Amino acid sequence: MKKKIEDLLIATRNQGKFNELKKLLDPYVKNIISLESLNDFDEIEEDQKTYYGNSLKKAKHYYEKYLIPTLGDDSGIEIDALNGYPGINSARIESSDLKRNQLIIKKMSTIKNRSACMYTFLVFYNKKPFSFTGKVCGEITNKIRGYNGFGYDSIFLIKKLNKTYGEMSYEEKTITSHRKIAIEKFIDKLRGNYDEKFN
């Protein structure tokens, strides 16, 4: 890599998501900044029709506010038997991770097809946007399994490991993570000349 990013603002209030992104990016970014460290309590409504739209909205808002290169993220789980539900509304179908997981388990209680995919859309904004995506497919469990991670980690099974993300260590999850796939695409850009590719 020819040049590290000096500063990067991660535009999320989800502490689990921030911690995961920070661990992945630490070797490549000198100073990773959280909204909490800026005492920023802006509420950015995720009202776009796509993951990309929500990611772009957050990244652009905070870049223009602070003039710091910013990474916006939107993620979701799409369940085949439920026609892609909850999808873009994954974080909003209930008031907590536990309640969201319980709702999905209830909806899936009589369904044999358990297949589902997790998606991550990242937008890096520095004068203009650059987008990166990640996707991992697995199955929905019939009960909560493990309490590591966040979101739908405790009911999303990776078949080849026979574990949910909630049962995995950080290292195990990183190997199969949709977020890691998107971050690796971002890092591939960083491995070139940062000034040419991101300014």
N, C-alpha and C positions, 0 to 999 in steps of 0.2 A: 504494500500500500504506500502511495507516495505522500499522502497528507491526511491527517486526522481532521475530523470536524472538531472545532474548538468547543462550541456550545450547541446543545440540542435540547429543545423544550419538548417534552412528551405531553401531549394534550389529552390527558385523561385524569379523572378523579378516582378511578377504580384502582385501589392500592395494589391488588393482586396483579392486575395487568401491568401497572407501572413497574413493579418489582421484576416481573418476568422480562419485560422489554429491556429494563436497565441491565440485568444480568447478561442478556444476549449482546447488548451494545457496548458494554463497558470497555472491551478491548479496542474499540474503534472510535470512541468519542471521549474527548478529554473531560468535558463537564456536562453531565446529564442533569437537566433542570426539571423539577416538578412544579405543577401549579401551586401546590401547597407551600413550597419554598418561596413563591412569589406573593403569597397571601392573596391569591386570585380566586374569587368565588363567583365568577361569571357563570351563569347557567346558559349553556348553548343547547337549544332545543334540537334534538335529532329528528328533524321533520322531513328529511329528504326521502326519496323513493328507492334509493339504492345504498348499499354499504359504501360505495365510492363517494356518493354525494354527501353522506354524513361525515366521512373521514375528511373530505376536502373542506367542508364547512368549518370543522373544528381547527384544522391545520391553518387555513387561511386567516381565520379570526385571530388566532393567537400570534401568528407571524406578523400581521399588520399592527397588532397591539404593542408588541415588544420588539419587533424587528430582529427576532432570534429565529434561526432555522428551526422549524417545528415539525414534529411527527404526529399526525392524527391517525386514529385507529377506529375501525368499526368491525365488529365480529358478530357472528351468529351461528346458530345451528339450524339445519333444515332436515326435516324428517320426511322420508319418502311417502310413508303411508298416510301422513297428514298433509300431503300436497305442499311440502316445503315449510309448513308451520314449525316453529314461530318465526323463522327467518329474520328479517330486518328488525322485527319487534322482540327479539330474543331477550333483551334486557328489560322489557317493559310489560311482560304478560303477568307479572306478579311483583310483589314488593320486596322480595328477598330471594337469594339463590336457593335456599331450602324450599320455599314455597313454589318457585318456578320448577324445580326438579320434581316436587310432589305432584304438581299439575300435569307435567308431561307423563309421569308414571301412570297417573289415573287415566289420561287420555289413551294411553297405549295398552291398558290392562287386558284387552281382548284381541289385540292385534298381533298376528304372527310375524309379519314383515317388520323387523326392527331396524332396518338400515337407515342411516343418517349420515350427514356430512357436516363438518365444522369449517367455517370460512373466516379468514382474516383479510381485510383490505387496509393497507397502509397508504397514507399520502404524506410524502415529505414535501414541505413547502419552503422554498427559499427563492423569492421573487416570482417563481412559477411552480406548479405542482408536478410531482413525479409519483407514480403509483406502483404498488407492489402487492401481489396477492398470494395467499396460501390456502390450501384445501386438504383436509384429511377426512377419510370416510371410515365409519365403524358402525356400531350398533347401540341402540338404547337398551339399557338393562331394565329389569323389572323391579329393581329396588336400588336404593342408594348404596353405593359401594365406595367407601373411602372418603376422607374429608380433606385431603390435600387439594391445593388449587382453588378454583373459584368458578363461578358461572355454572355450566353444565358438566363440569369435569367428573362429578361423582356418579353420573349416569351414562357417560359416553365410553363405550368399551372398544379398545383396540384389540381385535381378535387374535392377531399373531402373538400378542403378549398375554392374552386373557386377563387383562387388567383395565380398569377405568383409569382415566387421568387422575382421578381422586385417590387411587391406590398406588400411583407411581411416585417415585422420588423425582426431584427436579431433573436429575440427569436422565432418567428414563423418559420423562415427558418431553424433554428437549429433543430427543431422538426422533419423535413422531409428531411433534407439534405443528399445527397449521400456522401458528404465529412464527415459529422458527423458520418455516419455509419462506414466508414473506420477508422476514428479516434478512435471511441469507441472500435474497434477491437484491435487497437494499445494500447489503454489504458488498455484493459483487460490483455495484456501481462505485462504492467507495474505494475499491481496490485499484481503480483507474485514477486519473487526475481529477481530483475533487473540483478544482476551479473550472475546468472545461465541462464537466458533466452536470454540475448542480448550480451553476450561476448563470 
